[in-house]
Amino acid sequence: MSQFDNYDEDQMEETETRNPLRARMKQLEKENAEAKRLLAEAEAERRELAFVKAGIDPTSPMAKYFVKGYDGDLSPEAIREAAVEAQLISPPVAPSQTDEAKAWNRTAKIAAGSQTAQPPVDWARRLEEAESPREVEKILAEARVAIQNS
């Protein structure tokens, strides 16, 4: 029989523990590998959180490709901008000033209406009295505006 038939792992560990420097190096290598794994995991979680903050569902099939391929800045604004460009999400709709102006006009009309009352407009009568199709269109446009403002 050869010497290798009687190989024993415990014997090998004993010889390794005789060299404390090598044992310490192995321990540090294990700790380093664990630290690298944890760092990569934390980076992946931070990246996923950035996409969630930007309003992108990382579980969506289309979003998975976007998240995987995105290599820009990880700020929510930058991610949102890139997602809008990729047509993954729709652009945020801000209330326009015209909507705000219309609301103030309605408020002013309500306040003014409490002081002076105007008779309601008889749209049917106005349409009957219209003399041309162009005038009918004009009356209908006025009616739409009046309905939106009320």
Sequence and secondary structure as in RCSB ss.txt:
>XXXX:A:sequence
MSQFDNYDEDQMEETETRNPLRARMKQLEKENAEAKRLLAEAEAERRELAFVKAGIDPTSPMAKYFVKGYDGDLS
PEAIREAAVEAQLISPPVAPSQTDEAKAWNRTAKIAAGSQTAQPPVDWARRLEEAESPREVEKILAEARVAIQNS
>XXXX:A:secstr
  GGGG  HHHHHHHHHT HHHHHHHHHHHHHHHHHHHHHHHHHHHHHHHHHHTT  TTSHHHHHHHHH  S  S
HHHHHHHHHHTTSS       HHHHHHHHHHHHHHHHHTTS      HHHHHHH  SHHHHHHHHHHHHHHHHH 
